[in-house]
Amino acid sequence: MRYGEGDRESEHVEDRRGRGGGMRMPIGGRGGIGLGWLLLIGVVCLMLGINPLTFLAGSGSLQPPDMPRPERQSRGPDLPGLPGQPGVGRSSDEMARFVSRVLADNEDVWERVFKGAGRQYQKPTLVLFSGATPTACGPGQSAMGPFYCPLDRKIYVDLRFYDDLKRRFGAGGDFAQAYVIAHEIGHHVQTLLGIAQAVQERKQQARGEAEANALQVRMELQADCFAGVWASLNEQVRSRLEPGDIEEGLNAAAAIGDDMIQRRTQGYIVPDAFTHGTSAQRVRWFRHGLETGQVQACDTFSPREP
């Protein structure tokens, strides 16, 4: 992708890299919590359905039992094995500038789209973290991959995800990285349009996990389509694309399909457990958004098969 020193970087980036992943409560001693308080906390946690050990160990935030956790809202593929808490080096700083510019381009495109529809676009915040971080949806961890939390309207990314995506899944390249950010912003657009809430309500009425997962797949495929719409409209105005960029995006979409990940991680596929769509579905909907450049074209919920 074509970016230079004069290109705008978004102001809506929160850098938490190098910080601890949560809060811890002192127990005993000066400033600590006495046994009586521990018992009281334990009783309250059990009444609320919360594991008191998780609370005391410092998960970063408390969450009611019926609150969707971030990985149930939107997330990248589970990529276990990411190391914890690295330092922030030059390469990661360059990557931070790149994703900040991608975020800025997304802001410009979606502001224009929403304005054309007579609405106001509310910009999300991109949070860079390492290892683990608290979110309004619950504890966020690197192994979850990039994810969007609708409760605080923030996108969470551990930049080491891109190294793992390239090394383990063969999906490298700067446009592949931009596609991941654009996909999560697609979930933000769904939140602003009320789609996310409607899907969540339908999932709560679903007859079993398989039906709920099928709804989630359609949600993820729409976010892929929105990412394609962004890439199309951004190219019309900014001319960012270079030879091979589209192939990088399509390769990334294919690499993180549910069927591909299940084959790699467990050796077989379980379609009822899909939550993001197959490689073919993700490629098709990303390409559809890219070729049409229209939000209206991203209706993944009407077709009998997405």
N, C-alpha and C positions, 0 to 999 in steps of 0.2 A: 504494500500500500504506500501511496505517496504522501509522506508527511515531512515537513521541514521545521526549522526552528521558529519560523513565523506563524505556524499554525496554533490555533487557540487550544489551551488545556482547560478542561472543566474545573470550576471552582468547587464543585460538589464531590470532592474526593476526601475521604477521611482515612488517614494512614495510621493504622494500629500495629504495624509490623514491629516485632521486637518486644511487644508488651506481653504481660502474662495473660493467660486465657480465662481468668475469672477471679472471683473474690474468695477469700478464706476468712473464717471466723476464728479469732483466738479463743482457745479453750483453757480455762483455769488461769491462775496467776493474776497479776495486775492487768487490768483492762480485759480480762478474759470472761468467759461465760461460765457461770456456776452450774452445778449439777441440777439445781432446781429449774433453771432456765432451759437446760438441755432436755429435761423430761417434758417441760411444757412445749418446747418446739417440736419434740418427737410426737406428742399427742396431736398437736395441730396439724402437722404434716400428714400423719396417718388418717386424720379425719378428711383431709383434702385429697387424699389419694396420692400424696407426694412421698417419694423415698427420702426419709430424713437424712440418710447417709449422703445422698447426692447433694442435699442442701448444705450440710455441714462441710462437705469436702470442697464446695465452691464450684457449682456449675455455672456461675455467672449471672443467672437470673432464675426467678421462680416462674412456674407456668402451670395454670390450672389443668387438670387432667383432660378436659375436652378441647384444649387449645391445640390446633395443628402445629406440629413441630416443623422447623424449616424444611426438612427433607421431604415432608409430606406436602409442602406447598409447591416448591420448585427447586430443583437441584440439578447439578451435573451428575454424571455417573459416579457411583461409589468407586473410588480408586484407592484401596487400602495400601498402606506401606509408605505414605508420605512421611518424611522425617519431621520432627517437631522443633519449633523455635530456632530457625537459622538466623544469622546476622543479615543485615541489609547491605548488599554489595552493589557495585557499579551496574552489573547487568540487571539486577532487579529494579534499580532506579530508572534505567532506560526503559524497562518494561512498564514501570509505573507511569512514566510520561506518555508512553504509547497508549495505554488503556485510558488515560485521562483525555487524550486527543480523540480516541474512539468515542468516549462518553460525550465529549463536546459535539462531535458530529451527530450523534444520536439526539442530543438536545435540540440542535438546529432543525433536524428533519422532523422530529415529532412535534415540535412547537408549530412548525408550518402546517403539518397535517391537522393538528387539533384546531388551529386558528381557522383553517379552511372549512372546518365543520362547525364553526361558531363556538368552540370550547377552548378552555385554557389548559395547557399542558403543565403539570406539576412535576418538576425535575426530581428524579430519585438521587440518592447519595450512593456513591460507590465506596465501599469499605474494603481497604486492603489489610489483611491480617496474616498472621503466621501461627500455625498450630491450632489454636482455638480462640474463640471470642464470644462474648455474650451478645445476644440479639433479642429483640422483642418477641421472637418466635421460639426462643429457647437457646440452649448452647449450640453454637456453630463450630464445626470441626473441619479441618482440611480434607479428611477422607470423604466428606459429603460432596466434594467438588463445589464449584461456584453455585450459589443459590440466591434466590430473592425472597425476602421476608415482607409480606404485604402489611404486617402490623406496624412496622416502622418505615416501610417503603424504602428499604435499602438493599443494595446488591452486595453480596459478600464474596470476595475472591482471595484465595491464597495463590499468589503468582506462581508458586511451584507446581501448581496444577498443570500449567502449560508444558513444563519439562516432562512431567509424567505422561501427558497426552501425546507428546512427540515420541518419547522413548518407548512406551509400552503399547501405544495404539497407532503409531506411525502417522499422526495427524499434526504435523508441524506447519510453520508458516505464519506470517503476521495476519493474514486474512482469516485463518482458522481461529486465531486468538480474538480477532474482532467479532467473528461470528458468535463465539461463546458469550461475549458481553452483550451483543445485540439480542441474543436469545433471552437472556435474563431481563433485559429492558422490555422485551416483548411481554413478559409476565407483568411488568409494571404497567404497561399499556392496558393489559387485560384488567388489572385492578382498577385503573381510572375509568374504564368503560363499563365497569360493573360485571364483566364476564366472570372474573374469578369468584366473586361472591355467589353468582348464580350456579356455577359449577360446584362449588363447595356445598351448597344446599342440596343439589341433586345427588351428590355423593353420599350425603347423610341419609338420603332416602333410598339409596341403592340396595338391591337384594344381594348382599354378599360382597366379598372383596373383589372378585373378578369383575363385577359390573362397575364398582367404584374405580378400579384400575383402568377400565376401558374409557371412562370419562376423563381420567387424568391423562391418558394417552392423547386424546383429542385436544386437551388443553396444551400439552407440550408441543404437539404438531402445529397448533396455531401460533405458538411463540416462535417456532422455526420459520413459519410463513412470514410473520411480522419482521423477523430478522432479514429475510429476503427482501421484503418491501423497503426496509431501511437501506439496504445495500443498493437497491435500484435507484431510489430517490437521491441518495447521497452521491452516487456516481453522476447523476444528471447535473448536479450543482457543483460538486467538488472535484470530479474526475480523479478519484483516489485510486481506482483499480489499476493494477499492473498485470502483464501477462502471467497467467498461472494462478492469480488470486481466486478466481471463481472455483477452480479445481481444488484449491486448498480448503475452501469453505465446504464444498460438497464432500470432500474426503473426511473432514471433521464430522459432518453430520452423519456420514456412514459409519465412522469409527465408534461413535457413541450410541449407536442403536442398541436397543435392549437385547436383540438376538445376538449381536456381535459380542456384547459384554458378557452375556451369560455363557456363550461358547468359550470365551477366553478364561473366565473365572471358575466355571463349574463343569464345562465340557458338554453341556446339553442345554436346551432351551425350554422354558416353561411359559407359553404365551399368556396364560391367565395372570402371570406375575408381571407382565410388561406394564411399565408406567410412563415410558417416554416414546414408545413406538419403535418399529423395526428400522434397520438401516435404510431400507428402500423407502419406507414412509417418510422418514426424516429428510432424505434427499429430495423426494418428490415435492414435499410442501415447501422446503426452503427454495427450491428452484421455481416453484409456482409463484411465490412472493417476489422473487427476483425478476421473473419474466413479465409479471403483470404490473408490479409497482403500485398495487391497489390494496388498501386495507380490506375493502369489501370482498376481495377475492379469497380471503383467508378464513372462510367459513368451513371449519373442519368438523362441525357438529351436525350438519345436515346430511352429508352423504351416509349411505348405509354402512359402507366400509371407509374408514378415513384414509 
